[in-house]
Amino acid sequence: MDISGIASQQFAEVDVETRLGKVRSLFDDENPKGIIVTRDGEYAGVVGERDLLQSHVEDDAKVGSHIKPSRNDPAPKIDRTENIRDVARKLVEGGTKVAPVLEDGELWGIITADAILEAVIENLDALTVEQIYTDQVIAVGEDDGIGKAINRLREHGVSRLPVLNENGYLSGVITTHDISEIAVRKSQRQTTGDRSGDADRIMDVPVYDAMSSPVETTTVDTSVRDAVQQMLDSDFGGLVVTPEDDDRNVVGVLTKTDVLRALSYTEEEQMDVQITNIQLLDTLSRQDVRDAITQVADKYRKMQVQHVHVRFHKHKEKLRGTPLIQAQIRMRTNKGQLAGTGEGYGADNAFHVALDKLERNVLERKGMISDEEHRGQLLRKLGEL
């Protein structure tokens, strides 16, 4: 199935000279999935709400200075006849929910994550939430400042965080849209001369004041079809995953990106590895990444790897011109999810720090399973006495 029937020619569009303040207001007023930026009527890039949230650029700056594909952060360009599975992979690896669609090299329209999910939703009954959700919970507390929430959103490349009360129970969720909305409301109440101090005050606002509550949740045994329908009906980018009999405890998060990633799983003989922000690779290739992770996985031969996601994130800090990079590796296996995170100057260094941590986690898991098997053998022998 290609995307020719689901791509849309209706999208928000601004010129490169448009002020960022106006673009931020567009997200607040119209809630688009992304905004196409043009220069003299020609496609120049795309900007998402998360991009603006993570920016410290003033409202008077021009959007042309902040769009993808500037600063080596390209949004994928999609041909109108491309396969839907390949497009899902490109959106995941580009870290975006919207991408331009071209026909004969000219901008034709856009494709969104929602359009893809709506097109395939009837085929998602075969998967359960447990098979694709993220079980590493990144959360914030009710009393934490919005600045802390923003830092966690940036660091982990996510768009939503569960909010926990003082007892560790789920009380809300905060998203990039929630933060953008409160920032816009507060800045509109300030005069121009007050805005420099206003940004600092926004960072100190408690998460409780910006979060959404009650929380839309799902459970691990829910079908992905039902979970996606719930997200589409509520216009949410993700759901908090809780135990079936207890909606106070958080076990993970399911996002539209998780579903897109599952759509692009392959059945190749080689390990299926997806890389987000692949443009940050310098001396590494996709094959280098795949080979290194395969060597780690092979150290625990009873573990069958179903999928690997590697994400690179560039910090502003540099050393002799080389940026500080964070690498995150998440490996989904028949023995559960394993992860490793590391930082270094350049993608190569960051990746190998993360790989070392992943290896330690793999060996630890191997040891835990071996200990459990050993205990089981002892119990069986004792039972025979």
KEMIVO-944529 format. One line per field, with one value per residue: residue number from 1; residue in one letter; z, x, y negated of N, C-alpha, C in turn. Coordinates in steps of 0.1 Angstrom, whole numbers. Layout:
BEGIN
num: NUM/... $
residuo: A/... $
n_pz: Z/... $
n_px: X/... $
n_py: Y/... $
ca_pz: Z/... $
ca_px: X/... $
ca_py: Y/... $
c_pz: Z/... $
c_px: X/... $
c_py: Y/... $
END
This chain:
BEGIN
num: 1/2/3/4/5/6/7/8/9/10/11/12/13/14/15/16/17/18/19/20/21/22/23/24/25/26/27/28/29/30/31/32/33/34/35/36/37/38/39/40/41/42/43/44/45/46/47/48/49/50/51/52/53/54/55/56/57/58/59/60/61/62/63/64/65/66/67/68/69/70/71/72/73/74/75/76/77/78/79/80/81/82/83/84/85/86/87/88/89/90/91/92/93/94/95/96/97/98/99/100/101/102/103/104/105/106/107/108/109/110/111/112/113/114/115/116/117/118/119/120/121/122/123/124/125/126/127/128/129/130/131/132/133/134/135/136/137/138/139/140/141/142/143/144/145/146/147/148/149/150/151/152/153/154/155/156/157/158/159/160/161/162/163/164/165/166/167/168/169/170/171/172/173/174/175/176/177/178/179/180/181/182/183/184/185/186/187/188/189/190/191/192/193/194/195/196/197/198/199/200/201/202/203/204/205/206/207/208/209/210/211/212/213/214/215/216/217/218/219/220/221/222/223/224/225/226/227/228/229/230/231/232/233/234/235/236/237/238/239/240/241/242/243/244/245/246/247/248/249/250/251/252/253/254/255/256/257/258/259/260/261/262/263/264/265/266/267/268/269/270/271/272/273/274/275/276/277/278/279/280/281/282/283/284/285/286/287/288/289/290/291/292/293/294/295/296/297/298/299/300/301/302/303/304/305/306/307/308/309/310/311/312/313/314/315/316/317/318/319/320/321/322/323/324/325/326/327/328/329/330/331/332/333/334/335/336/337/338/339/340/341/342/343/344/345/346/347/348/349/350/351/352/353/354/355/356/357/358/359/360/361/362/363/364/365/366/367/368/369/370/371/372/373/374/375/376/377/378/379/380/381/382/383/384/385 $
residuo: M/D/I/S/G/I/A/S/Q/Q/F/A/E/V/D/V/E/T/R/L/G/K/V/R/S/L/F/D/D/E/N/P/K/G/I/I/V/T/R/D/G/E/Y/A/G/V/V/G/E/R/D/L/L/Q/S/H/V/E/D/D/A/K/V/G/S/H/I/K/P/S/R/N/D/P/A/P/K/I/D/R/T/E/N/I/R/D/V/A/R/K/L/V/E/G/G/T/K/V/A/P/V/L/E/D/G/E/L/W/G/I/I/T/A/D/A/I/L/E/A/V/I/E/N/L/D/A/L/T/V/E/Q/I/Y/T/D/Q/V/I/A/V/G/E/D/D/G/I/G/K/A/I/N/R/L/R/E/H/G/V/S/R/L/P/V/L/N/E/N/G/Y/L/S/G/V/I/T/T/H/D/I/S/E/I/A/V/R/K/S/Q/R/Q/T/T/G/D/R/S/G/D/A/D/R/I/M/D/V/P/V/Y/D/A/M/S/S/P/V/E/T/T/T/V/D/T/S/V/R/D/A/V/Q/Q/M/L/D/S/D/F/G/G/L/V/V/T/P/E/D/D/D/R/N/V/V/G/V/L/T/K/T/D/V/L/R/A/L/S/Y/T/E/E/E/Q/M/D/V/Q/I/T/N/I/Q/L/L/D/T/L/S/R/Q/D/V/R/D/A/I/T/Q/V/A/D/K/Y/R/K/M/Q/V/Q/H/V/H/V/R/F/H/K/H/K/E/K/L/R/G/T/P/L/I/Q/A/Q/I/R/M/R/T/N/K/G/Q/L/A/G/T/G/E/G/Y/G/A/D/N/A/F/H/V/A/L/D/K/L/E/R/N/V/L/E/R/K/G/M/I/S/D/E/E/H/R/G/Q/L/L/R/K/L/G/E/L $
n_pz: 0/-9/-2/-16/-15/10/17/23/9/24/47/72/65/64/56/54/66/86/120/149/171/160/148/169/180/161/165/190/184/162/164/147/132/123/107/75/60/37/11/-10/-21/-25/-11/20/45/76/106/139/169/192/184/187/214/225/219/226/213/207/203/183/164/131/115/96/105/121/112/102/72/85/103/101/106/91/79/66/31/12/-13/-33/-40/-24/-3/25/47/45/47/73/87/79/91/118/120/113/134/135/132/109/74/44/12/-20/-55/-85/-78/-68/-41/-29/-9/24/47/75/108/120/97/86/107/108/84/86/108/111/108/131/152/157/173/207/233/251/235/222/237/256/283/299/322/322/342/360/391/408/420/408/388/356/341/347/336/309/304/307/287/265/269/266/243/240/240/260/296/323/353/387/420/455/466/447/428/398/387/367/334/315/286/256/243/264/279/260/257/282/283/262/271/294/284/268/287/296/293/266/278/300/294/294/320/324/311/329/351/341/339/366/373/389/378/383/378/351/340/325/336/344/335/303/299/292/290/293/280/262/228/201/182/195/213/196/184/206/210/187/187/209/202/211/216/229/254/288/303/324/350/346/367/383/381/391/392/372/344/320/288/259/226/196/180/188/177/150/147/151/129/109/114/102/85/80/76/89/120/130/130/139/135/150/141/123/108/124/126/123/118/119/104/94/93/109/134/136/135/159/179/175/182/210/217/210/231/249/242/244/242/221/197/189/180/175/187/181/193/186/201/198/218/227/236/227/218/206/182/179/185/217/221/228/232/229/234/228/232/222/233/235/261/275/277/271/278/271/278/268/268/247/229/198/176/175/199/218/212/217/245/253/243/259/283/277/271/297/309/295/301/329/329/318/338/359/349/347/374/383/369/380/407/403/395/418/436/424/427/455/459/450/470 $
n_px: 8/6/11/-4/-32/-37/-22/-23/-34/-40/-28/-10/8/37/57/93/101/84/75/87/70/44/42/43/18/1/3/-10/-35/-46/-36/-20/-4/21/40/44/71/78/98/97/75/84/92/108/113/102/84/79/58/72/98/98/93/116/134/153/150/140/107/107/124/130/112/126/152/151/140/137/152/174/206/216/194/173/140/123/119/91/81/51/42/53/58/38/49/76/74/65/88/106/94/97/126/132/123/98/63/52/56/68/52/62/57/69/92/82/65/37/19/12/22/10/15/-9/-26/-14/-18/-46/-51/-42/-54/-73/-58/-44/-52/-39/-17/-7/-7/14/33/46/49/67/86/104/100/97/93/78/74/46/52/75/93/83/106/122/106/108/135/136/120/135/159/152/139/111/75/57/51/44/29/36/22/30/30/39/20/0/-10/-14/-6/19/25/43/26/9/28/36/12/7/29/24/0/9/28/13/0/19/38/60/84/85/90/115/120/98/101/118/102/82/96/97/71/50/47/22/4/2/-3/-23/-53/-81/-61/-56/-55/-42/-40/-17/-27/-44/-56/-36/-50/-73/-61/-49/-71/-83/-63/-66/-92/-92/-73/-47/-12/-2/-5/-7/5/-10/-13/-38/-57/-52/-52/-35/-8/21/33/44/46/27/30/22/44/56/39/41/67/65/50/69/86/107/112/138/168/189/194/168/171/164/172/170/173/194/211/230/251/285/314/303/283/250/252/275/264/244/259/275/256/245/266/267/241/244/258/240/225/200/183/161/162/138/135/153/159/177/186/198/209/216/235/241/266/301/333/362/349/334/302/285/270/241/234/209/199/175/164/142/132/126/130/122/125/155/180/204/222/242/267/288/315/307/290/300/316/295/277/292/296/269/265/282/268/244/254/262/237/225/242/237/210/211/225/206/185/198/204/178/170/188/180/154/161/173/151/135/150/151/124/123/134 $
n_py: 12/-22/-57/-74/-77/-87/-109/-144/-175/-197/-218/-236/-266/-287/-316/-318/-342/-346/-355/-338/-340/-343/-318/-301/-308/-298/-271/-270/-280/-265/-239/-222/-193/-198/-224/-236/-252/-278/-292/-319/-306/-280/-247/-248/-237/-221/-226/-215/-214/-206/-212/-240/-243/-233/-252/-282/-305/-338/-353/-372/-363/-349/-323/-309/-306/-285/-262/-227/-217/-229/-231/-205/-187/-172/-170/-142/-138/-128/-107/-108/-82/-64/-34/-26/-14/-20/-48/-51/-43/-63/-86/-79/-77/-102/-116/-129/-139/-147/-151/-165/-159/-150/-155/-147/-161/-185/-203/-187/-181/-169/-143/-127/-112/-105/-101/-78/-59/-58/-47/-21/-10/11/33/37/53/77/72/65/41/47/58/37/13/-12/-5/-18/-41/-75/-101/-129/-148/-162/-186/-194/-218/-233/-237/-215/-195/-202/-198/-170/-161/-170/-156/-129/-128/-127/-134/-135/-132/-111/-123/-121/-118/-126/-102/-85/-77/-78/-110/-128/-140/-155/-174/-184/-202/-211/-226/-245/-258/-270/-286/-304/-316/-329/-346/-363/-378/-395/-425/-437/-445/-429/-403/-390/-383/-368/-344/-330/-328/-311/-287/-280/-274/-251/-217/-206/-227/-228/-204/-177/-163/-142/-112/-97/-63/-30/6/34/56/47/44/32/19/9/-8/-27/-37/-50/-70/-85/-93/-110/-128/-125/-121/-99/-73/-65/-36/-12/13/38/40/18/-15/-34/-30/-33/-16/-20/-37/-42/-53/-71/-70/-47/-28/-34/-26/1/8/6/27/52/84/92/111/100/83/61/28/-5/-39/-69/-103/-99/-114/-124/-106/-101/-89/-64/-38/-26/2/6/0/19/43/41/41/66/83/78/88/115/125/135/161/173/153/137/112/89/63/32/0/-29/-60/-92/-123/-157/-179/-213/-219/-218/-203/-212/-217/-194/-181/-175/-144/-125/-91/-67/-34/-10/22/46/77/113/118/95/59/41/17/-10/-39/-67/-93/-114/-130/-134/-110/-84/-80/-84/-64/-40/-42/-40/-14/1/0/12/38/45/46/67/89/89/95/121/134/132/148/172/177/180/203/221/221/232/257/267/267/286/309/310/315/341/355 $
ca_pz: 0/-9/6/-26/-11/24/19/22/4/34/57/77/58/66/49/62/73/97/133/156/180/153/145/182/182/152/172/200/179/152/168/135/135/119/98/63/58/23/7/-23/-26/-26/2/27/57/84/120/148/182/201/180/192/228/229/214/234/204/210/195/171/154/119/115/87/112/131/105/96/75/90/114/99/112/80/78/54/19/9/-27/-32/-43/-15/5/38/57/44/52/88/91/77/101/131/120/112/147/132/129/96/64/30/1/-33/-68/-96/-72/-63/-29/-33/3/36/53/90/115/121/85/84/117/104/72/89/121/111/108/143/162/159/183/220/238/257/225/215/245/262/297/308/326/325/349/369/402/407/425/400/379/342/335/348/327/296/303/306/274/256/271/262/230/241/240/272/308/334/365/399/433/465/470/435/420/386/389/355/323/309/272/250/240/277/282/250/259/294/280/254/280/303/276/263/298/299/283/260/287/311/289/297/333/324/308/341/360/336/343/380/375/392/367/386/372/336/336/322/345/346/324/294/302/286/297/285/273/252/214/196/174/205/219/186/182/218/208/176/192/219/196/220/210/236/265/299/304/338/352/343/379/391/372/398/390/358/340/307/279/245/218/182/174/191/167/137/147/149/115/101/117/91/88/74/83/98/131/126/138/135/141/150/139/117/102/134/125/116/113/120/94/100/94/121/146/137/139/173/188/173/190/223/218/209/244/256/231/246/240/207/196/180/174/183/184/185/191/189/204/199/227/222/240/217/221/194/171/179/195/227/216/237/224/236/227/234/225/226/231/241/276/280/271/277/273/275/274/271/261/243/219/185/177/177/213/226/209/224/259/255/240/271/294/272/273/311/312/288/310/341/326/316/351/366/344/351/388/385/365/390/419/399/395/432/442/418/433/468/458/448/482 $
ca_px: 0/14/5/-11/-46/-39/-15/-32/-30/-44/-18/-6/20/41/70/106/102/74/81/84/59/32/42/39/4/-6/1/-19/-49/-50/-32/-16/6/34/38/54/77/82/106/92/65/90/94/121/114/90/87/70/56/83/110/97/94/130/142/154/150/130/96/109/133/123/111/136/164/148/133/143/164/186/214/217/182/164/127/123/110/84/74/37/39/61/52/34/58/88/71/65/102/112/89/104/140/134/118/88/50/47/67/64/51/66/53/78/101/75/57/23/11/19/17/11/14/-23/-31/-9/-25/-60/-52/-38/-59/-80/-48/-36/-58/-30/-7/-12/1/25/44/53/50/80/85/112/91/103/82/81/65/36/59/87/91/82/119/127/99/113/148/134/114/146/169/147/133/97/66/48/56/35/31/33/21/41/30/43/8/-3/-20/-16/4/23/30/49/15/5/38/35/0/8/39/17/-10/16/35/3/-4/30/42/72/95/85/91/127/118/86/106/123/90/75/104/95/57/49/41/8/-4/2/-6/-37/-59/-76/-52/-61/-46/-45/-34/-8/-34/-53/-51/-30/-61/-82/-53/-47/-84/-84/-55/-71/-105/-89/-62/-35/0/2/-13/0/1/-11/-18/-53/-65/-47/-48/-27/6/25/43/51/39/25/29/20/57/58/30/48/79/61/46/81/94/110/115/150/177/197/187/160/176/160/180/164/184/205/220/241/262/297/322/295/273/239/257/283/256/237/269/279/245/244/276/262/229/248/263/230/220/186/176/158/160/127/137/163/158/188/183/209/204/228/235/247/280/311/347/370/340/326/291/282/259/236/229/200/197/164/163/131/135/117/132/119/132/168/184/216/223/255/270/302/317/306/281/308/318/283/271/299/293/256/266/287/258/235/260/261/223/223/248/230/197/215/228/194/178/206/201/164/170/195/171/144/167/175/138/130/158/146/111/124/140 $
ca_py: 0/-34/-68/-84/-80/-92/-122/-155/-188/-207/-219/-250/-270/-300/-319/-318/-355/-347/-356/-326/-342/-339/-303/-295/-311/-289/-258/-271/-282/-255/-226/-214/-183/-204/-235/-236/-265/-279/-304/-322/-296/-267/-241/-251/-229/-218/-228/-209/-221/-202/-220/-254/-242/-231/-264/-293/-316/-348/-353/-381/-357/-344/-308/-304/-303/-274/-250/-216/-209/-236/-226/-190/-181/-172/-162/-133/-142/-116/-107/-105/-68/-55/-24/-31/-9/-28/-62/-50/-42/-76/-95/-75/-80/-117/-122/-139/-133/-152/-153/-170/-149/-156/-148/-152/-170/-197/-201/-184/-181/-164/-130/-127/-99/-101/-95/-64/-51/-57/-38/-7/-6/24/44/37/62/88/67/60/30/53/61/25/1/-15/-2/-26/-52/-88/-108/-140/-150/-173/-199/-198/-229/-231/-237/-202/-187/-205/-191/-155/-159/-171/-145/-116/-128/-123/-145/-135/-126/-109/-131/-113/-126/-124/-87/-78/-73/-86/-120/-135/-138/-168/-172/-196/-211/-217/-236/-256/-265/-278/-297/-314/-323/-338/-357/-372/-387/-404/-435/-433/-447/-419/-390/-384/-377/-359/-330/-324/-324/-299/-275/-276/-270/-236/-208/-204/-238/-227/-190/-174/-153/-128/-107/-86/-52/-17/17/42/67/41/45/19/12/2/-19/-37/-44/-59/-81/-92/-99/-120/-136/-124/-115/-87/-69/-59/-22/-8/26/39/38/6/-26/-44/-27/-34/-6/-24/-46/-38/-65/-69/-67/-32/-21/-36/-18/15/9/7/38/61/98/95/120/92/76/49/17/-18/-49/-83/-113/-92/-123/-128/-97/-107/-78/-52/-35/-18/15/7/0/32/53/39/45/80/89/78/97/129/130/142/168/176/140/134/98/86/50/23/-14/-37/-74/-102/-136/-166/-190/-225/-219/-212/-202/-214/-217/-182/-183/-165/-136/-115/-79/-58/-21/-2/35/54/91/123/117/82/47/38/4/-16/-53/-72/-106/-115/-140/-126/-99/-72/-79/-83/-51/-30/-43/-34/0/8/1/22/51/49/50/80/99/90/103/134/139/134/159/184/179/185/216/229/222/241/271/271/270/298/320/311/322/355/362 $
c_pz: 0/-3/-3/-22/3/27/17/16/13/45/60/70/62/58/59/70/84/110/140/166/173/150/158/184/173/158/183/195/170/155/156/140/131/109/87/62/43/21/-8/-29/-27/-12/7/39/64/98/128/162/192/197/187/207/233/225/225/226/207/199/182/161/143/120/106/93/120/124/103/81/79/101/113/106/102/83/65/43/14/-5/-25/-34/-34/-7/19/49/57/49/67/93/90/87/115/131/118/125/145/130/116/87/51/20/-12/-44/-79/-90/-66/-50/-34/-21/15/39/68/96/117/109/83/94/113/93/76/102/122/111/121/154/165/170/196/224/244/247/220/225/251/277/306/310/329/330/356/380/401/411/417/391/364/336/336/338/313/294/301/292/263/256/265/249/229/241/251/283/318/346/377/411/443/469/458/426/409/390/377/344/318/296/267/247/253/280/273/253/271/291/272/262/288/296/271/274/302/288/277/269/298/307/292/311/333/320/320/350/354/339/357/383/378/380/370/380/357/331/332/331/344/333/316/296/293/294/288/276/263/238/210/188/184/210/209/184/194/216/197/180/201/214/206/213/217/248/276/301/319/339/350/355/388/382/379/395/375/355/327/300/265/237/204/175/177/181/154/136/145/135/106/104/104/95/81/82/93/109/126/135/131/142/139/150/133/111/111/133/118/110/113/108/101/102/106/133/147/141/153/182/187/181/205/226/218/222/253/246/232/243/225/205/185/173/182/178/190/183/195/191/205/209/221/225/229/223/208/181/170/189/205/222/227/228/234/228/234/226/231/223/237/256/282/273/278/270/278/270/277/263/258/232/205/187/180/192/221/224/217/239/262/253/252/282/289/274/288/315/306/297/323/340/325/329/360/362/348/365/390/380/375/403/416/400/409/439/437/425/448/469/456/460/491 $
c_px: 9/5/-3/-25/-47/-31/-25/-26/-34/-34/-15/7/24/54/81/107/92/80/77/72/46/31/38/24/-4/-8/-9/-33/-54/-46/-28/-5/20/31/49/58/82/91/103/83/71/92/107/123/101/94/76/69/68/96/110/98/108/139/142/154/138/119/98/118/124/123/121/149/163/143/142/142/176/193/214/206/171/151/128/114/104/78/60/33/47/52/49/43/71/86/71/79/108/107/96/118/142/129/107/74/44/58/61/63/53/60/61/88/95/67/43/14/19/14/19/10/0/-29/-27/-17/-39/-61/-50/-45/-66/-71/-40/-42/-48/-19/-14/-2/14/37/51/55/64/78/95/104/99/92/87/71/56/43/71/83/90/96/125/119/105/126/146/128/126/155/165/140/118/88/56/55/45/39/27/31/31/41/35/32/6/-13/-23/-6/7/29/36/38/10/15/38/23/1/18/32/7/-3/22/25/-2/7/32/56/84/96/89/104/127/107/91/111/112/83/82/101/80/57/42/26/-1/-6/-3/-20/-41/-74/-68/-58/-51/-51/-38/-26/-15/-44/-47/-46/-41/-69/-74/-51/-60/-87/-76/-61/-84/-102/-79/-51/-24/4/-7/-4/-5/1/-15/-33/-62/-61/-43/-40/-12/10/35/49/42/38/23/26/33/60/51/37/60/76/56/58/90/96/112/128/159/186/188/180/164/171/168/173/175/196/215/232/253/273/305/315/286/261/244/266/275/249/247/273/268/243/254/273/251/234/255/253/221/205/177/174/154/149/129/146/160/170/185/195/203/216/225/242/262/289/325/355/361/331/315/290/269/254/230/220/197/186/162/151/133/125/119/129/127/145/173/198/217/237/257/285/303/318/297/288/310/306/277/278/298/279/256/272/277/248/241/260/247/220/229/242/217/200/218/216/186/185/204/188/163/177/186/160/149/168/161/133/137/153/133/112/129/129 $
c_py: -12/-45/-78/-87/-86/-105/-133/-168/-200/-207/-234/-253/-284/-303/-319/-331/-356/-347/-343/-328/-339/-324/-296/-297/-301/-276/-259/-273/-271/-241/-217/-204/-188/-216/-235/-251/-266/-292/-307/-312/-282/-261/-244/-242/-227/-221/-222/-217/-218/-210/-234/-253/-241/-242/-275/-306/-325/-348/-362/-375/-351/-329/-302/-300/-291/-262/-239/-219/-217/-228/-210/-182/-179/-164/-154/-139/-129/-117/-102/-90/-59/-46/-29/-27/-17/-42/-62/-50/-56/-86/-92/-80/-95/-124/-132/-132/-138/-154/-158/-158/-156/-148/-155/-163/-183/-193/-199/-185/-176/-150/-131/-113/-95/-95/-81/-55/-48/-47/-23/-2/7/36/45/46/73/85/63/49/35/55/49/13/0/-14/-10/-39/-64/-97/-120/-141/-162/-187/-202/-210/-225/-230/-223/-193/-189/-197/-176/-153/-160/-159/-132/-116/-124/-136/-145/-128/-123/-118/-122/-122/-121/-109/-78/-73/-83/-97/-129/-132/-152/-166/-185/-206/-218/-228/-247/-264/-274/-289/-308/-322/-333/-350/-367/-382/-397/-414/-431/-434/-436/-406/-383/-377/-367/-345/-323/-319/-312/-287/-270/-272/-255/-229/-207/-215/-237/-214/-188/-162/-153/-124/-96/-75/-40/-7/26/52/61/43/31/12/4/-10/-30/-45/-54/-71/-90/-100/-111/-130/-137/-117/-102/-85/-63/-45/-18/6/27/36/26/-5/-37/-42/-27/-23/-9/-34/-40/-51/-61/-65/-52/-24/-22/-27/-3/18/12/18/46/75/102/105/113/86/63/38/4/-28/-63/-93/-107/-101/-127/-118/-103/-96/-65/-51/-27/-4/17/8/14/43/53/44/61/88/89/88/112/134/137/149/172/164/138/119/96/73/41/9/-22/-52/-83/-116/-145/-177/-202/-225/-212/-212/-202/-212/-204/-183/-171/-157/-127/-103/-71/-45/-14/10/43/69/100/124/104/71/44/25/0/-30/-58/-85/-106/-126/-132/-114/-86/-70/-76/-69/-40/-30/-37/-19/7/10/11/36/55/53/64/91/100/98/118/141/142/146/172/187/185/199/226/231/232/255/276/275/283/310/321/318/337/363/368 $
END
